[in-house]
């Protein structure tokens, strides 16, 4: 969660997942971005760093597998994405890569002015779309876990909403690439009703305050 210079609160899939786990966490994050308090300093934890490194390695290994299969790949630079303008520029690069018909787009970035998203991979599919004609894109994310967690699907539901803005149709399938390298396909329509309900609750609580209430204790 972050505050744009114009006062807009920018949110992500991580914020939605956190809200569903503990709505008081969203209260704390909202207070932080509004300047009412600061987040406590993070303690260096070698275990956390190890997991981050392993996650990066898993993602890189899957990217290499796709290269070895001969897929055409476009990578989006996500190192400096702090401002709305930087997010819009990265989304424009993502859209440009989609328009070229690349087989795979790595680190696809989306931003609608309020929601930001960063999908590990977009896969080109033969399903037609208004934006690109004979093709469109599905979403894949890498996760270290050996099983698929609900939070991973929920994250990709956020990305699917943002992707639909660009291609005119939602992706049909989302894939979780687990730590053993296996791709687990999931039909997006099986989860969208719950996602829409969860998103509406989150936006009401965080973005417009319509359902604001005390969250602690």
C-alpha positions in Angstrom: 0.0 0.0 0.0 1.3 3.4 -0.9 0.2 7.0 -1.2 0.5 8.8 -4.5 1.5 12.5 -4.7 -2.1 13.4 -5.5 -3.4 11.6 -2.4 -4.6 8.4 -4.2 -4.0 5.2 -2.2 -2.4 2.6 -4.5 -3.0 -1.0 -3.5 -1.9 -4.4 -4.6 -2.8 -8.1 -4.5 -0.7 -8.4 -1.3 -2.9 -5.8 0.4 -6.0 -7.8 -0.5 -4.6 -11.0 0.8 -3.5 -9.3 4.0 -6.9 -7.8 4.5 -8.6 -11.2 4.2 -6.1 -12.7 6.7 -6.5 -9.8 9.2 -8.4 -6.7 8.6 -6.5 -4.9 11.4 -3.4 -5.3 9.3 -5.1 -3.1 6.6 -5.9 -0.6 9.3 -2.3 -0.4 10.3 -1.1 -0.1 6.7 -3.7 2.6 6.0 -2.5 4.6 9.1 1.1 4.2 7.9 0.5 5.6 4.4 -1.6 8.4 5.8 1.3 9.4 8.1 -0.4 8.6 11.4 2.4 6.2 12.5 5.5 4.5 11.1 6.1 0.8 10.5 8.5 -0.7 13.1 12.0 -1.3 11.7 12.5 -4.7 10.2 14.8 -7.1 11.9 17.3 -8.8 9.7 16.2 -12.4 9.4 18.5 -14.8 7.5 15.6 -17.3 7.1 13.5 -14.7 5.3 16.4 -13.8 3.1 17.0 -17.4 2.3 13.4 -17.9 1.3 13.5 -14.8 -0.9 16.7 -16.1 -2.6 15.1 -19.5 -3.2 12.0 -17.9 -4.6 14.1 -15.8 -7.0 16.0 -18.9 -8.1 12.8 -20.9 -8.7 11.4 -18.0 -10.8 14.7 -17.8 -12.8 14.7 -21.6 -13.3 11.2 -21.5 -14.8 12.1 -18.7 -17.0 15.1 -20.7 -18.3 12.8 -23.7 -18.9 10.6 -21.6 -21.1 13.7 -20.3 -23.0 14.9 -23.9 -23.5 11.5 -24.7 -25.1 12.2 -22.0 -27.7 9.6 -19.5 -26.5 10.0 -15.9 -27.5 10.3 -13.9 -24.2 10.0 -10.2 -23.4 11.2 -9.1 -20.0 9.8 -6.0 -18.3 12.2 -4.1 -16.0 10.5 -3.7 -12.6 13.5 -2.4 -10.6 12.3 1.2 -10.3 8.5 1.2 -9.9 7.8 3.6 -7.1 5.7 6.4 -8.7 2.4 6.3 -10.7 4.3 7.5 -13.8 6.8 4.7 -13.5 4.0 2.1 -13.1 2.2 3.5 -16.2 5.4 3.4 -18.2 6.0 -0.3 -17.2 2.4 -1.1 -18.1 2.9 0.6 -21.5 5.9 -1.7 -22.1 3.9 -4.7 -21.1 1.1 -3.7 -23.6 3.7 -3.2 -26.3 5.1 -6.7 -25.7 1.6 -8.1 -25.9 0.9 -6.3 -29.1 4.0 -7.9 -30.7 2.6 -11.4 -29.9 5.5 -12.5 -27.7 5.0 -16.1 -26.4 5.9 -15.2 -22.9 6.1 -11.9 -21.0 8.2 -11.9 -17.8 7.3 -9.6 -14.9 4.2 -8.1 -16.7 3.2 -4.9 -15.0 -0.3 -3.5 -14.6 -1.6 -0.2 -13.2 -5.1 1.2 -13.4 -4.5 4.3 -11.3 -5.5 2.5 -8.1 -4.5 -1.2 -8.3 -1.0 -2.3 -9.3 0.0 -5.8 -10.2 3.1 -7.7 -11.3 2.5 -11.1 -12.8 5.6 -13.3 -13.0 4.6 -14.6 -16.5 2.0 -14.1 -19.2 1.5 -17.0 -21.6 0.2 -16.4 -25.1 -2.8 -18.5 -25.9 -4.9 -19.0 -29.1 -8.0 -17.7 -27.5 -9.1 -14.6 -29.5 -9.4 -11.1 -27.9 -10.7 -7.7 -29.0 -7.3 -6.1 -28.5 -5.1 -8.6 -30.3 -7.4 -10.5 -32.6 -6.4 -14.2 -32.8 -4.7 -14.4 -29.4 -4.8 -13.4 -25.8 -2.8 -14.1 -22.6 -3.1 -16.2 -19.5 -1.3 -15.7 -16.2 1.3 -17.8 -14.4 3.0 -17.2 -11.0 5.8 -19.1 -9.4 5.5 -20.2 -5.8 8.0 -22.1 -3.6 5.3 -24.2 -1.9 4.7 -27.7 -3.2 0.9 -27.1 -3.0 -1.3 -24.4 -4.4 -2.5 -21.9 -1.8 -5.7 -19.9 -1.9 -3.7 -16.7 -1.7 -1.8 -17.5 -4.9 -5.1 -17.8 -6.8 -6.5 -14.6 -5.3 -3.4 -12.7 -6.3 -3.8 -13.8 -9.9 -7.5 -12.8 -9.8 -6.3 -9.3 -9.2 -3.9 -9.6 -12.1 -6.7 -11.0 -14.3 -8.8 -7.9 -13.7 -6.0 -5.7 -14.7 -5.1 -7.9 -17.7 -8.7 -7.8 -19.0 -8.4 -4.0 -19.3 -5.6 -4.4 -21.8 -6.8 -7.3 -23.9 -10.6 -7.0 -23.7 -11.2 -10.5 -22.3 -10.3 -12.1 -19.0 -7.7 -14.9 -19.0 -9.4 -18.3 -19.1 -6.7 -20.1 -17.1 -4.2 -19.1 -14.4 -1.2 -21.3 -13.5 0.6 -21.8 -10.3 4.2 -23.1 -10.8 5.0 -24.8 -7.6 8.4 -25.4 -6.1 8.8 -28.8 -7.8 8.4 -27.1 -11.2 4.9 -28.4 -11.9 2.4 -26.1 -13.5 -1.0 -26.3 -11.9 -3.8 -24.9 -14.1 -6.9 -23.3 -12.6 -10.0 -22.1 -14.3 -10.5 -18.5 -13.4 -14.3 -18.5 -13.5 -14.2 -21.0 -10.6 -12.9 -18.3 -8.3 -14.1 -14.9 -9.6 -17.4 -14.7 -7.6 -15.5 -15.0 -4.3 -12.8 -12.7 -5.5 -15.3 -10.0 -6.5 -16.9 -10.2 -3.1 -13.6 -10.0 -1.3 -12.4 -7.1 -3.4 -15.6 -5.2 -2.8 -15.1 -5.6 1.0 -11.5 -4.5 0.8 -12.2 -1.5 -1.3 -15.1 -0.5 1.0 -12.8 -0.8 4.0 -9.6 0.8 2.7 -10.4 2.9 -0.4 -13.7 4.6 0.3 -14.2 4.0 4.0 -17.8 3.0 3.5 -17.4 0.0 5.8 -14.9 1.5 8.2 -15.2 0.1 11.7 -12.8 -0.5 14.6 -10.6 -3.5 14.0 -8.8 -3.8 17.3 -9.1 -5.5 19.7 
